[in-house]
Amino acid sequence: MAEKDLDTRFKEAVELADAMTQADLPQDVQLRLYAYYKQATSGSPTSTFNPNFDLRNAFKTNAWMQISHLSIEQAKELYIESILSLVKK
C-alpha cells in the first residue's frame, strides 16, 4: 500500500481538527495549530497592519510569525503530527 502524499495527510488532519472543540484544547495548543495551519496554507506572513487589530489577533499573528521560518511542507508535517498526537490522547 502506497503512503499517502503530504497534501492528502494534511487534508485529513484538518478534517480531524474540525471535529475537535476549542474548549478541549489549551490556548497555547490552539495558537500553535493556528500558526502551523496559516504557514501551511498561506506561507509566511507578509503584513501585520490591520486597523481592526485586537489582542486576540495579535497573539495569533505573533504565533504565526514565530514559525514563519518553516517551509510550507514543514508546517504541514508539524500540523499533522500535532493533530495526530492530540487524537491519540
N, CA, C and O atoms as a CHARMM CRD file, in Angstrom:
* protein
*
  356
    1    1 MET  N      0.83900  -1.18100   0.00000 PROA 1      0.00000
    2    1 MET  CA     0.00000   0.00000   0.00000 PROA 1      0.00000
    3    1 MET  C      0.88800   1.25000   0.00000 PROA 1      0.00000
    4    1 MET  O      1.76900   1.38700   0.84800 PROA 1      0.00000
    5    2 ALA  N      0.66100   2.13000  -0.92000 PROA 2      0.00000
    6    2 ALA  CA     1.47100   3.33600  -1.04400 PROA 2      0.00000
    7    2 ALA  C      1.14800   4.32600   0.07100 PROA 2      0.00000
    8    2 ALA  O      0.00100   4.45900   0.49500 PROA 2      0.00000
    9    3 GLU  N      2.18100   5.01100   0.53100 PROA 3      0.00000
   10    3 GLU  CA     1.99300   6.02400   1.56900 PROA 3      0.00000
   11    3 GLU  C      1.26100   7.22500   0.96500 PROA 3      0.00000
   12    3 GLU  O      1.50200   7.60100  -0.18200 PROA 3      0.00000
   13    4 LYS  N      0.37300   7.81400   1.74900 PROA 4      0.00000
   14    4 LYS  CA    -0.38100   8.96900   1.27300 PROA 4      0.00000
   15    4 LYS  C      0.54800  10.16700   1.12600 PROA 4      0.00000
   16    4 LYS  O      1.50900  10.32200   1.88000 PROA 4      0.00000
   17    5 ASP  N      0.24800  11.00900   0.14700 PROA 5      0.00000
   18    5 ASP  CA     1.08400  12.19200  -0.04600 PROA 5      0.00000
   19    5 ASP  C      0.79400  13.23800   1.03700 PROA 5      0.00000
   20    5 ASP  O     -0.20700  13.15500   1.74800 PROA 5      0.00000
   21    6 LEU  N      1.66900  14.19500   1.14000 PROA 6      0.00000
   22    6 LEU  CA     1.60300  15.19500   2.19700 PROA 6      0.00000
   23    6 LEU  C      0.28400  15.96600   2.17300 PROA 6      0.00000
   24    6 LEU  O     -0.32600  16.17500   3.22200 PROA 6      0.00000
   25    7 ASP  N     -0.16200  16.38800   0.99600 PROA 7      0.00000
   26    7 ASP  CA    -1.39500  17.16500   0.91100 PROA 7      0.00000
   27    7 ASP  C     -2.61200  16.36300   1.36400 PROA 7      0.00000
   28    7 ASP  O     -3.51600  16.90700   1.99700 PROA 7      0.00000
   29    8 THR  N     -2.63400  15.08100   1.04400 PROA 8      0.00000
   30    8 THR  CA    -3.73900  14.22600   1.47900 PROA 8      0.00000
   31    8 THR  C     -3.73200  14.06000   2.99200 PROA 8      0.00000
   32    8 THR  O     -4.77800  14.14700   3.63500 PROA 8      0.00000
   33    9 ARG  N     -2.55400  13.82100   3.56200 PROA 9      0.00000
   34    9 ARG  CA    -2.45400  13.67300   5.01600 PROA 9      0.00000
   35    9 ARG  C     -2.80500  14.97800   5.72400 PROA 9      0.00000
   36    9 ARG  O     -3.41600  14.96300   6.79300 PROA 9      0.00000
   37   10 PHE  N     -2.41500  16.12000   5.12200 PROA 10     0.00000
   38   10 PHE  CA    -2.73900  17.41500   5.71200 PROA 10     0.00000
   39   10 PHE  C     -4.25300  17.63200   5.69600 PROA 10     0.00000
   40   10 PHE  O     -4.83300  18.06300   6.69300 PROA 10     0.00000
   41   11 LYS  N     -4.88100  17.33700   4.57900 PROA 11     0.00000
   42   11 LYS  CA    -6.33400  17.49500   4.46100 PROA 11     0.00000
   43   11 LYS  C     -7.04600  16.63100   5.50200 PROA 11     0.00000
   44   11 LYS  O     -8.00700  17.08200   6.12600 PROA 11     0.00000
   45   12 GLU  N     -6.59300  15.41600   5.69000 PROA 12     0.00000
   46   12 GLU  CA    -7.19700  14.52300   6.69200 PROA 12     0.00000
   47   12 GLU  C     -7.00300  15.07400   8.10100 PROA 12     0.00000
   48   12 GLU  O     -7.90300  14.97700   8.93500 PROA 12     0.00000
   49   13 ALA  N     -5.83300  15.65000   8.37000 PROA 13     0.00000
   50   13 ALA  CA    -5.57700  16.24000   9.68500 PROA 13     0.00000
   51   13 ALA  C     -6.49100  17.44100   9.92500 PROA 13     0.00000
   52   13 ALA  O     -6.99200  17.62800  11.03400 PROA 13     0.00000
   53   14 VAL  N     -6.70600  18.25000   8.89700 PROA 14     0.00000
   54   14 VAL  CA    -7.61200  19.40100   9.01100 PROA 14     0.00000
   55   14 VAL  C     -9.02200  18.91100   9.32800 PROA 14     0.00000
   56   14 VAL  O     -9.71200  19.50900  10.15300 PROA 14     0.00000
   57   15 GLU  N     -9.45200  17.84100   8.68800 PROA 15     0.00000
   58   15 GLU  CA   -10.78500  17.28100   8.96500 PROA 15     0.00000
   59   15 GLU  C    -10.88400  16.79300  10.40600 PROA 15     0.00000
   60   15 GLU  O    -11.91500  16.98000  11.05200 PROA 15     0.00000
   61   16 LEU  N     -9.82000  16.16700  10.91700 PROA 16     0.00000
   62   16 LEU  CA    -9.81200  15.74500  12.31600 PROA 16     0.00000
   63   16 LEU  C     -9.88500  16.95600  13.24400 PROA 16     0.00000
   64   16 LEU  O    -10.59800  16.93500  14.24800 PROA 16     0.00000
   65   17 ALA  N     -9.15100  18.00100  12.90400 PROA 17     0.00000
   66   17 ALA  CA    -9.14100  19.21000  13.73100 PROA 17     0.00000
   67   17 ALA  C    -10.50800  19.88100  13.73300 PROA 17     0.00000
   68   17 ALA  O    -10.94100  20.40600  14.75900 PROA 17     0.00000
   69   18 ASP  N    -11.18700  19.86600  12.59500 PROA 18     0.00000
   70   18 ASP  CA   -12.51900  20.46600  12.51500 PROA 18     0.00000
   71   18 ASP  C    -13.51400  19.78400  13.44000 PROA 18     0.00000
   72   18 ASP  O    -14.48500  20.39700  13.88400 PROA 18     0.00000
   73   19 ALA  N    -13.26700  18.51600  13.72600 PROA 19     0.00000
   74   19 ALA  CA   -14.16800  17.77000  14.60800 PROA 19     0.00000
   75   19 ALA  C    -13.87700  18.02700  16.09000 PROA 19     0.00000
   76   19 ALA  O    -14.67700  17.65400  16.94800 PROA 19     0.00000
   77   20 MET  N    -12.75300  18.65500  16.39400 PROA 20     0.00000
   78   20 MET  CA   -12.38500  18.95500  17.77700 PROA 20     0.00000
   79   20 MET  C    -13.06900  20.24300  18.22700 PROA 20     0.00000
   80   20 MET  O    -13.41200  21.10000  17.41200 PROA 20     0.00000
   81   21 THR  N    -13.25900  20.36000  19.53000 PROA 21     0.00000
   82   21 THR  CA   -13.80000  21.60700  20.06600 PROA 21     0.00000
   83   21 THR  C    -12.66700  22.40300  20.69800 PROA 21     0.00000
   84   21 THR  O    -11.76200  21.83700  21.30900 PROA 21     0.00000
   85   22 GLN  N    -12.72800  23.70600  20.54500 PROA 22     0.00000
   86   22 GLN  CA   -11.67700  24.55600  21.09500 PROA 22     0.00000
   87   22 GLN  C    -11.59900  24.43700  22.60300 PROA 22     0.00000
   88   22 GLN  O    -10.51900  24.56900  23.18000 PROA 22     0.00000
   89   23 ALA  N    -12.71700  24.19100  23.24200 PROA 23     0.00000
   90   23 ALA  CA   -12.74000  24.10100  24.70200 PROA 23     0.00000
   91   23 ALA  C    -11.88200  22.94300  25.20500 PROA 23     0.00000
   92   23 ALA  O    -11.42600  22.95900  26.34800 PROA 23     0.00000
   93   24 ASP  N    -11.66100  21.94200  24.35800 PROA 24     0.00000
   94   24 ASP  CA   -10.86600  20.78400  24.74900 PROA 24     0.00000
   95   24 ASP  C     -9.36000  21.03500  24.65700 PROA 24     0.00000
   96   24 ASP  O     -8.56700  20.24500  25.16900 PROA 24     0.00000
   97   25 LEU  N     -8.96600  22.12500  24.01100 PROA 25     0.00000
   98   25 LEU  CA    -7.55000  22.37100  23.76700 PROA 25     0.00000
   99   25 LEU  C     -7.06400  23.59500  24.54000 PROA 25     0.00000
  100   25 LEU  O     -7.73400  24.62800  24.54800 PROA 25     0.00000
  101   26 PRO  N     -5.90600  23.48500  25.18800 PROA 26     0.00000
  102   26 PRO  CA    -5.32800  24.66200  25.84200 PROA 26     0.00000
  103   26 PRO  C     -5.03600  25.74600  24.80200 PROA 26     0.00000
  104   26 PRO  O     -4.81600  25.44300  23.62900 PROA 26     0.00000
  105   27 GLN  N     -5.03400  26.99700  25.23300 PROA 27     0.00000
  106   27 GLN  CA    -4.83700  28.10100  24.28800 PROA 27     0.00000
  107   27 GLN  C     -3.48400  28.05500  23.58700 PROA 27     0.00000
  108   27 GLN  O     -3.38700  28.43500  22.42000 PROA 27     0.00000
  109   28 ASP  N     -2.43400  27.59500  24.27500 PROA 28     0.00000
  110   28 ASP  CA    -1.13400  27.52600  23.61100 PROA 28     0.00000
  111   28 ASP  C     -1.14500  26.51200  22.47500 PROA 28     0.00000
  112   28 ASP  O     -0.48600  26.71100  21.45400 PROA 28     0.00000
  113   29 VAL  N     -1.89400  25.42600  22.64800 PROA 29     0.00000
  114   29 VAL  CA    -2.01800  24.41800  21.59600 PROA 29     0.00000
  115   29 VAL  C     -2.82700  24.98800  20.43200 PROA 29     0.00000
  116   29 VAL  O     -2.48400  24.77300  19.26900 PROA 29     0.00000
  117   30 GLN  N     -3.89200  25.70700  20.74500 PROA 30     0.00000
  118   30 GLN  CA    -4.69800  26.33700  19.69600 PROA 30     0.00000
  119   30 GLN  C     -3.85500  27.30300  18.86200 PROA 30     0.00000
  120   30 GLN  O     -3.95200  27.32500  17.63500 PROA 30     0.00000
  121   31 LEU  N     -3.03200  28.09600  19.53900 PROA 31     0.00000
  122   31 LEU  CA    -2.18500  29.05100  18.82600 PROA 31     0.00000
  123   31 LEU  C     -1.15300  28.35100  17.95300 PROA 31     0.00000
  124   31 LEU  O     -0.89000  28.78100  16.82900 PROA 31     0.00000
  125   32 ARG  N     -0.57200  27.28100  18.46600 PROA 32     0.00000
  126   32 ARG  CA     0.42100  26.53300  17.68600 PROA 32     0.00000
  127   32 ARG  C     -0.22800  25.93300  16.43900 PROA 32     0.00000
  128   32 ARG  O      0.32700  26.00800  15.34300 PROA 32     0.00000
  129   33 LEU  N     -1.40700  25.33700  16.61700 PROA 33     0.00000
  130   33 LEU  CA    -2.11700  24.75700  15.47100 PROA 33     0.00000
  131   33 LEU  C     -2.48800  25.83900  14.46000 PROA 33     0.00000
  132   33 LEU  O     -2.35700  25.63700  13.25200 PROA 33     0.00000
  133   34 TYR  N     -2.94700  26.97700  14.95100 PROA 34     0.00000
  134   34 TYR  CA    -3.28500  28.08900  14.06500 PROA 34     0.00000
  135   34 TYR  C     -2.06300  28.50000  13.24900 PROA 34     0.00000
  136   34 TYR  O     -2.14700  28.66800  12.03200 PROA 34     0.00000
  137   35 ALA  N     -0.93000  28.65800  13.92600 PROA 35     0.00000
  138   35 ALA  CA     0.29000  29.09200  13.24700 PROA 35     0.00000
  139   35 ALA  C      0.72500  28.08400  12.18900 PROA 35     0.00000
  140   35 ALA  O      1.05400  28.46800  11.06600 PROA 35     0.00000
  141   36 TYR  N      0.73000  26.80500  12.53600 PROA 36     0.00000
  142   36 TYR  CA     1.10700  25.78100  11.55600 PROA 36     0.00000
  143   36 TYR  C      0.15600  25.79600  10.35900 PROA 36     0.00000
  144   36 TYR  O      0.58700  25.69900   9.20900 PROA 36     0.00000
  145   37 TYR  N     -1.14100  25.91900  10.64500 PROA 37     0.00000
  146   37 TYR  CA    -2.13900  25.92600   9.57300 PROA 37     0.00000
  147   37 TYR  C     -1.93300  27.12400   8.64900 PROA 37     0.00000
  148   37 TYR  O     -1.92900  26.97600   7.42700 PROA 37     0.00000
  149   38 LYS  N     -1.76200  28.30900   9.23200 PROA 38     0.00000
  150   38 LYS  CA    -1.58200  29.51100   8.41800 PROA 38     0.00000
  151   38 LYS  C     -0.29800  29.42500   7.59200 PROA 38     0.00000
  152   38 LYS  O     -0.29100  29.80100   6.42000 PROA 38     0.00000
  153   39 GLN  N      0.77900  28.93800   8.19100 PROA 39     0.00000
  154   39 GLN  CA     2.03600  28.80400   7.46400 PROA 39     0.00000
  155   39 GLN  C      1.88900  27.78200   6.34100 PROA 39     0.00000
  156   39 GLN  O      2.41700  27.97200   5.24500 PROA 39     0.00000
  157   40 ALA  N      1.17000  26.70100   6.62200 PROA 40     0.00000
  158   40 ALA  CA     0.98300  25.63800   5.63700 PROA 40     0.00000
  159   40 ALA  C      0.08900  26.07200   4.48000 PROA 40     0.00000
  160   40 ALA  O      0.27200  25.61300   3.35300 PROA 40     0.00000
  161   41 THR  N     -0.86700  26.94300   4.74300 PROA 41     0.00000
  162   41 THR  CA    -1.81200  27.32600   3.70100 PROA 41     0.00000
  163   41 THR  C     -1.51900  28.66700   3.05400 PROA 41     0.00000
  164   41 THR  O     -1.94200  28.91200   1.92400 PROA 41     0.00000
  165   42 SER  N     -0.79700  29.54600   3.75300 PROA 42     0.00000
  166   42 SER  CA    -0.55000  30.89300   3.23000 PROA 42     0.00000
  167   42 SER  C      0.92200  31.24900   3.10200 PROA 42     0.00000
  168   42 SER  O      1.25700  32.25100   2.47000 PROA 42     0.00000
  169   43 GLY  N      1.80000  30.45800   3.68300 PROA 43     0.00000
  170   43 GLY  CA     3.20900  30.81900   3.70000 PROA 43     0.00000
  171   43 GLY  C      3.45300  31.85800   4.78000 PROA 43     0.00000
  172   43 GLY  O      2.58600  32.09400   5.62200 PROA 43     0.00000
  173   44 SER  N      4.60100  32.46800   4.76400 PROA 44     0.00000
  174   44 SER  CA     4.97400  33.43800   5.79700 PROA 44     0.00000
  175   44 SER  C      4.08800  34.67700   5.74900 PROA 44     0.00000
  176   44 SER  O      3.65300  35.10200   4.67900 PROA 44     0.00000
  177   45 PRO  N      3.82400  35.25200   6.93000 PROA 45     0.00000
  178   45 PRO  CA     3.00200  36.46600   6.96100 PROA 45     0.00000
  179   45 PRO  C      3.70700  37.60900   6.23800 PROA 45     0.00000
  180   45 PRO  O      4.92500  37.76100   6.33900 PROA 45     0.00000
  181   46 THR  N      2.93600  38.40900   5.51000 PROA 46     0.00000
  182   46 THR  CA     3.52000  39.49600   4.74000 PROA 46     0.00000
  183   46 THR  C      3.29500  40.85800   5.38200 PROA 46     0.00000
  184   46 THR  O      4.09600  41.77300   5.19300 PROA 46     0.00000
  185   47 SER  N      2.22200  40.99600   6.13200 PROA 47     0.00000
  186   47 SER  CA     1.91700  42.28300   6.74100 PROA 47     0.00000
  187   47 SER  C      1.17100  42.05900   8.04500 PROA 47     0.00000
  188   47 SER  O      0.33900  41.15700   8.14500 PROA 47     0.00000
  189   48 THR  N      1.46500  42.87000   9.03200 PROA 48     0.00000
  190   48 THR  CA     0.77500  42.73600  10.31200 PROA 48     0.00000
  191   48 THR  C     -0.15800  43.90300  10.57600 PROA 48     0.00000
  192   48 THR  O     -0.84000  43.91800  11.60100 PROA 48     0.00000
  193   49 PHE  N     -0.20900  44.88900   9.67400 PROA 49     0.00000
  194   49 PHE  CA    -1.07700  46.02800   9.90700 PROA 49     0.00000
  195   49 PHE  C     -2.51700  45.67700   9.58100 PROA 49     0.00000
  196   49 PHE  O     -2.83400  45.19100   8.49600 PROA 49     0.00000
  197   50 ASN  N     -3.37100  45.93800  10.54700 PROA 50     0.00000
  198   50 ASN  CA    -4.79700  45.72500  10.37200 PROA 50     0.00000
  199   50 ASN  C     -5.49100  46.73700  11.27700 PROA 50     0.00000
  200   50 ASN  O     -5.24800  46.74000  12.48400 PROA 50     0.00000
  201   51 PRO  N     -6.34400  47.59200  10.73000 PROA 51     0.00000
  202   51 PRO  CA    -6.98400  48.60200  11.56300 PROA 51     0.00000
  203   51 PRO  C     -7.88600  48.00900  12.64200 PROA 51     0.00000
  204   51 PRO  O     -8.18700  48.67600  13.63200 PROA 51     0.00000
  205   52 ASN  N     -8.31200  46.78400  12.46300 PROA 52     0.00000
  206   52 ASN  CA    -9.16200  46.11800  13.45600 PROA 52     0.00000
  207   52 ASN  C     -8.36200  45.16200  14.33200 PROA 52     0.00000
  208   52 ASN  O     -8.91500  44.21100  14.88400 PROA 52     0.00000
  209   53 PHE  N     -7.08100  45.40900  14.45800 PROA 53     0.00000
  210   53 PHE  CA    -6.18300  44.53200  15.18600 PROA 53     0.00000
  211   53 PHE  C     -6.49900  44.55700  16.68200 PROA 53     0.00000
  212   53 PHE  O     -6.42000  45.60900  17.31600 PROA 53     0.00000
  213   54 ASP  N     -6.84700  43.42700  17.23300 PROA 54     0.00000
  214   54 ASP  CA    -7.12600  43.34200  18.66300 PROA 54     0.00000
  215   54 ASP  C     -6.12900  42.39600  19.32300 PROA 54     0.00000
  216   54 ASP  O     -5.27000  41.82700  18.65000 PROA 54     0.00000
  217   55 LEU  N     -6.24000  42.23200  20.61900 PROA 55     0.00000
  218   55 LEU  CA    -5.28500  41.41500  21.35800 PROA 55     0.00000
  219   55 LEU  C     -5.29200  39.96200  20.88500 PROA 55     0.00000
  220   55 LEU  O     -4.23400  39.34500  20.75600 PROA 55     0.00000
  221   56 ARG  N     -6.46500  39.42200  20.62900 PROA 56     0.00000
  222   56 ARG  CA    -6.57600  38.02700  20.16200 PROA 56     0.00000
  223   56 ARG  C     -5.81500  37.84100  18.84700 PROA 56     0.00000
  224   56 ARG  O     -5.04500  36.89400  18.68900 PROA 56     0.00000
  225   57 ASN  N     -6.04300  38.75700  17.91500 PROA 57     0.00000
  226   57 ASN  CA    -5.34600  38.66700  16.63200 PROA 57     0.00000
  227   57 ASN  C     -3.85400  38.91000  16.78000 PROA 57     0.00000
  228   57 ASN  O     -3.05800  38.36000  16.02000 PROA 57     0.00000
  229   58 ALA  N     -3.47000  39.72200  17.74500 PROA 58     0.00000
  230   58 ALA  CA    -2.04100  39.95000  17.99200 PROA 58     0.00000
  231   58 ALA  C     -1.36100  38.65800  18.42500 PROA 58     0.00000
  232   58 ALA  O     -0.26500  38.34700  17.96100 PROA 58     0.00000
  233   59 PHE  N     -1.99900  37.91000  19.30400 PROA 59     0.00000
  234   59 PHE  CA    -1.43700  36.62500  19.73500 PROA 59     0.00000
  235   59 PHE  C     -1.34900  35.64300  18.56700 PROA 59     0.00000
  236   59 PHE  O     -0.35500  34.93200  18.42500 PROA 59     0.00000
  237   60 LYS  N     -2.37900  35.60500  17.73900 PROA 60     0.00000
  238   60 LYS  CA    -2.38900  34.69800  16.59400 PROA 60     0.00000
  239   60 LYS  C     -1.27900  35.06100  15.59700 PROA 60     0.00000
  240   60 LYS  O     -0.55700  34.19100  15.10900 PROA 60     0.00000
  241   61 THR  N     -1.15900  36.35100  15.30900 PROA 61     0.00000
  242   61 THR  CA    -0.12000  36.79200  14.38000 PROA 61     0.00000
  243   61 THR  C      1.26700  36.53300  14.94700 PROA 61     0.00000
  244   61 THR  O      2.17200  36.12900  14.21700 PROA 61     0.00000
  245   62 ASN  N      1.44000  36.76300  16.23800 PROA 62     0.00000
  246   62 ASN  CA     2.72700  36.50600  16.87500 PROA 62     0.00000
  247   62 ASN  C      3.10300  35.02600  16.77900 PROA 62     0.00000
  248   62 ASN  O      4.24900  34.69200  16.48000 PROA 62     0.00000
  249   63 ALA  N      2.14700  34.15300  17.03100 PROA 63     0.00000
  250   63 ALA  CA     2.40500  32.70800  16.92700 PROA 63     0.00000
  251   63 ALA  C      2.81700  32.34500  15.50700 PROA 63     0.00000
  252   63 ALA  O      3.73500  31.54900  15.30800 PROA 63     0.00000
  253   64 TRP  N      2.15100  32.91700  14.53500 PROA 64     0.00000
  254   64 TRP  CA     2.45100  32.64400  13.12900 PROA 64     0.00000
  255   64 TRP  C      3.84000  33.17000  12.77100 PROA 64     0.00000
  256   64 TRP  O      4.61000  32.48300  12.09900 PROA 64     0.00000
  257   65 MET  N      4.15900  34.37500  13.21400 PROA 65     0.00000
  258   65 MET  CA     5.46200  34.96000  12.90000 PROA 65     0.00000
  259   65 MET  C      6.60500  34.14000  13.51900 PROA 65     0.00000
  260   65 MET  O      7.69100  34.05900  12.94500 PROA 65     0.00000
  261   66 GLN  N      6.36100  33.54000  14.67500 PROA 66     0.00000
  262   66 GLN  CA     7.40100  32.75200  15.33500 PROA 66     0.00000
  263   66 GLN  C      7.79600  31.52000  14.53600 PROA 66     0.00000
  264   66 GLN  O      8.91700  31.03000  14.67200 PROA 66     0.00000
  265   67 ILE  N      6.90000  31.01400  13.71000 PROA 67     0.00000
  266   67 ILE  CA     7.22900  29.81900  12.92700 PROA 67     0.00000
  267   67 ILE  C      7.36400  30.13800  11.43700 PROA 67     0.00000
  268   67 ILE  O      7.38700  29.22800  10.60800 PROA 67     0.00000
  269   68 SER  N      7.45200  31.41300  11.09800 PROA 68     0.00000
  270   68 SER  CA     7.49400  31.82000   9.68700 PROA 68     0.00000
  271   68 SER  C      8.75900  31.34300   8.96100 PROA 68     0.00000
  272   68 SER  O      8.82500  31.39900   7.73300 PROA 68     0.00000
  273   69 HSD  N      9.75100  30.87900   9.70700 PROA 69     0.00000
  274   69 HSD  CA    10.96300  30.34300   9.07900 PROA 69     0.00000
  275   69 HSD  C     10.73600  28.94900   8.49000 PROA 69     0.00000
  276   69 HSD  O     11.56100  28.46200   7.71600 PROA 69     0.00000
  277   70 LEU  N      9.62900  28.31100   8.85000 PROA 70     0.00000
  278   70 LEU  CA     9.33200  26.97100   8.34700 PROA 70     0.00000
  279   70 LEU  C      8.83600  27.02600   6.90700 PROA 70     0.00000
  280   70 LEU  O      8.17400  27.98100   6.50000 PROA 70     0.00000
  281   71 SER  N      9.16300  26.00000   6.15100 PROA 71     0.00000
  282   71 SER  CA     8.61000  25.89700   4.80200 PROA 71     0.00000
  283   71 SER  C      7.15900  25.44000   4.91400 PROA 71     0.00000
  284   71 SER  O      6.72700  24.97700   5.96900 PROA 71     0.00000
  285   72 ILE  N      6.42600  25.56900   3.84400 PROA 72     0.00000
  286   72 ILE  CA     5.03400  25.11800   3.82400 PROA 72     0.00000
  287   72 ILE  C      4.97400  23.62200   4.13100 PROA 72     0.00000
  288   72 ILE  O      4.09500  23.17600   4.86900 PROA 72     0.00000
  289   73 GLU  N      5.89400  22.85500   3.57400 PROA 73     0.00000
  290   73 GLU  CA     5.91100  21.41100   3.80200 PROA 73     0.00000
  291   73 GLU  C      6.20300  21.07800   5.26300 PROA 73     0.00000
  292   73 GLU  O      5.57300  20.18900   5.83500 PROA 73     0.00000
  293   74 GLN  N      7.15900  21.79200   5.87000 PROA 74     0.00000
  294   74 GLN  CA     7.47000  21.56400   7.28200 PROA 74     0.00000
  295   74 GLN  C      6.26700  21.90000   8.16100 PROA 74     0.00000
  296   74 GLN  O      5.95900  21.16700   9.10000 PROA 74     0.00000
  297   75 ALA  N      5.59200  22.99800   7.86000 PROA 75     0.00000
  298   75 ALA  CA     4.41900  23.39800   8.63800 PROA 75     0.00000
  299   75 ALA  C      3.31400  22.35700   8.52300 PROA 75     0.00000
  300   75 ALA  O      2.64300  22.05400   9.50900 PROA 75     0.00000
  301   76 LYS  N      3.12100  21.80800   7.32700 PROA 76     0.00000
  302   76 LYS  CA     2.11600  20.75900   7.15000 PROA 76     0.00000
  303   76 LYS  C      2.46200  19.53700   7.98700 PROA 76     0.00000
  304   76 LYS  O      1.59500  18.97800   8.65800 PROA 76     0.00000
  305   77 GLU  N      3.72500  19.11700   7.95200 PROA 77     0.00000
  306   77 GLU  CA     4.15000  17.94400   8.73000 PROA 77     0.00000
  307   77 GLU  C      3.93400  18.17600  10.23100 PROA 77     0.00000
  308   77 GLU  O      3.44100  17.29100  10.93000 PROA 77     0.00000
  309   78 LEU  N      4.30100  19.35500  10.72100 PROA 78     0.00000
  310   78 LEU  CA     4.14500  19.65200  12.14000 PROA 78     0.00000
  311   78 LEU  C      2.67300  19.74200  12.53700 PROA 78     0.00000
  312   78 LEU  O      2.29900  19.34200  13.63900 PROA 78     0.00000
  313   79 TYR  N      1.84600  20.26200  11.64500 PROA 79     0.00000
  314   79 TYR  CA     0.40800  20.31300  11.89300 PROA 79     0.00000
  315   79 TYR  C     -0.14600  18.89300  12.00200 PROA 79     0.00000
  316   79 TYR  O     -0.89100  18.57500  12.92900 PROA 79     0.00000
  317   80 ILE  N      0.22400  18.05900  11.05700 PROA 80     0.00000
  318   80 ILE  CA    -0.24200  16.66300  11.05000 PROA 80     0.00000
  319   80 ILE  C      0.19300  15.95800  12.33800 PROA 80     0.00000
  320   80 ILE  O     -0.61700  15.30800  12.99900 PROA 80     0.00000
  321   81 GLU  N      1.47100  16.08900  12.68900 PROA 81     0.00000
  322   81 GLU  CA     1.98200  15.44700  13.90100 PROA 81     0.00000
  323   81 GLU  C      1.23300  15.93800  15.13500 PROA 81     0.00000
  324   81 GLU  O      0.88400  15.14000  16.00600 PROA 81     0.00000
  325   82 SER  N      0.98600  17.23100  15.21700 PROA 82     0.00000
  326   82 SER  CA     0.28600  17.79500  16.37100 PROA 82     0.00000
  327   82 SER  C     -1.13500  17.26400  16.48800 PROA 82     0.00000
  328   82 SER  O     -1.57300  16.87700  17.57200 PROA 82     0.00000
  329   83 ILE  N     -1.85200  17.24500  15.37300 PROA 83     0.00000
  330   83 ILE  CA    -3.23300  16.75100  15.39000 PROA 83     0.00000
  331   83 ILE  C     -3.25900  15.27900  15.76200 PROA 83     0.00000
  332   83 ILE  O     -4.07400  14.86400  16.58700 PROA 83     0.00000
  333   84 LEU  N     -2.38100  14.48400  15.16800 PROA 84     0.00000
  334   84 LEU  CA    -2.37800  13.04600  15.47000 PROA 84     0.00000
  335   84 LEU  C     -2.03300  12.78800  16.93400 PROA 84     0.00000
  336   84 LEU  O     -2.57700  11.86500  17.53900 PROA 84     0.00000
  337   85 SER  N     -1.14400  13.58300  17.50700 PROA 85     0.00000
  338   85 SER  CA    -0.82200  13.39200  18.92100 PROA 85     0.00000
  339   85 SER  C     -2.00900  13.75500  19.80600 PROA 85     0.00000
  340   85 SER  O     -2.20700  13.13700  20.85200 PROA 85     0.00000
  341   86 LEU  N     -2.79500  14.74100  19.40500 PROA 86     0.00000
  342   86 LEU  CA    -3.98900  15.10500  20.17400 PROA 86     0.00000
  343   86 LEU  C     -5.08000  14.04200  20.06000 PROA 86     0.00000
  344   86 LEU  O     -5.79800  13.78000  21.02500 PROA 86     0.00000
  345   87 VAL  N     -5.20300  13.43900  18.89400 PROA 87     0.00000
  346   87 VAL  CA    -6.21500  12.40000  18.68500 PROA 87     0.00000
  347   87 VAL  C     -5.88900  11.16300  19.51400 PROA 87     0.00000
  348   87 VAL  O     -6.79700  10.47900  19.98800 PROA 87     0.00000
  349   88 LYS  N     -4.60000  10.86800  19.69400 PROA 88     0.00000
  350   88 LYS  CA    -4.18200   9.67800  20.46100 PROA 88     0.00000
  351   88 LYS  C     -4.43000   9.81600  21.94500 PROA 88     0.00000
  352   88 LYS  O     -4.48800   8.81300  22.65600 PROA 88     0.00000
  353   89 LYS  N     -4.58000  11.06500  22.43900 PROA 89     0.00000
  354   89 LYS  CA    -4.76300  11.27600  23.88500 PROA 89     0.00000
  355   89 LYS  C     -6.10700  10.81600  24.35400 PROA 89     0.00000
  356   89 LYS  O     -6.41700  10.92400  25.54100 PROA 89     0.00000
